[in-house]
Amino acid sequence: MKILIVDDEPAIADTLAYALSAEGYATDRCGLGREAVARALSEECALIILDVGLPDMSGFDVCRELRRQSEVPILFLTARAEEVDRIVGLELGADDYVAKPFSPRELVSRVRAILRRVQRAEDGKQRTEGGQSLAASSFQVDREGLRIACQGQWLALTRYEYLLLACLLEHPGRVYSRAVLMDKVWSDAEETEDRTVDTHIKTLRAKLRAALPERDPIVTHRGLGYSINP
């Protein structure tokens, strides 16, 4: 597994590379945001350790660009330890957030935990995915017909309700931040707000309640976003 280290401080990058290599991970590094985006999209990497304070662009902007095209796990490493910065990073789709100064052993442990979660999600998807039916056993997605069935009943969904539910069903159990959902579902909309996601989640829940009266498959993660539990 190759891990891309994005940090413009050579001493920190060296420390990270040494700690990760000692645990059997291959590493690569760069010090600019634009280079990180290009390399992450063109090269195979299992995870990105991303500094927020890069010389050419914010690490938050790097994360935002990557999330439009990639689901590669991202761990923020930054001197900005305020709660609002952690929330912003996680809302943008990062998987974890470590503040400087940091313990190399703790950071490697967090990397290992992220990669385990990703592997479990991929294994679960491969075991249960077949044809147009996704991992969520209660649902069936017809991508050509742009419709979704729940418990064998086709749901009466608007365009954005369909796109939102289909997005959540791609990776059951994964937490999607509002920012990621906005990018994936409302990328072509001219004027939208974060509350748009909450509003559509509410209408989706109402429509799913008729087919699944005994439970709510959409899970709210306060301060983080939404996931679907099949």
Secondary structure, DSSP 8 states (H G I E B T S, - for coil): -EEEEE-S-HHHHHHHHHHHHHTT-EEEEES-HHHHHHHHHHS--SEEEEESB-SSSBHHHHHHHHHTT----EEEEES---HHHHHHHHHTT-SEEEESS--HHHHHHHHHHHHHHHHHHHHHHHHH-BTTB-S-TTEEEETTTTEEEETTEE----HHHHHHHHHHHHSTT--B-HHHHHHHHSTT-SS--THHHHHHHHHHHHHHHHH-TT---EEEETTTEEEE--
